């Protein structure tokens, strides 16, 4: 082979290896129980204004890639569903949303667990016409657990206005 072909082959192999490795880092960790988060995680999420003092995260998932939980989080508590995406390079892309169960009009679930490139999600539609997605990535059984818990808590608490605080 010519020297320039060897160089090209090395570059292609390096790029392929890089993409392969990054595919593992781009996916979030498995869905976690709230007690698997650190105190630093809780402090950070509270600083975003979507977790009250004493409010317990039941299930949590992140698609933050290398940025982890500082870049992305999606969770269920006994009071609300919430999501955040923090873009360290462009704050206009930041999303921080939550809805208390009595505020939610509709929850639509979308299972994309067979997709390699997309995360599954709960689409939250509120009574005041806000819409946002709570993204969650995992195996089908994990997704069903996440979806079922969100829907169960919403059905149980959708008329309980004591869960809400002033926005």
Secondary structure as UniProt FT lines:
FT   HELIX           3..26
FT   STRAND          32..33
FT   HELIX           34..36
FT   HELIX           39..47
FT   TURN            48..49
FT   TURN            53..54
FT   STRAND          57..61
FT   HELIX           65..70
FT   STRAND          72..77
FT   STRAND          80..85
FT   HELIX           91..93
FT   STRAND          95..100
FT   HELIX           101..103
FT   STRAND          104..110
FT   TURN            113..114
FT   STRAND          120..126
FT   TURN            127..128
FT   STRAND          131..136
FT   HELIX           140..157
FT   TURN            158..159
FT   HELIX           161..163
//
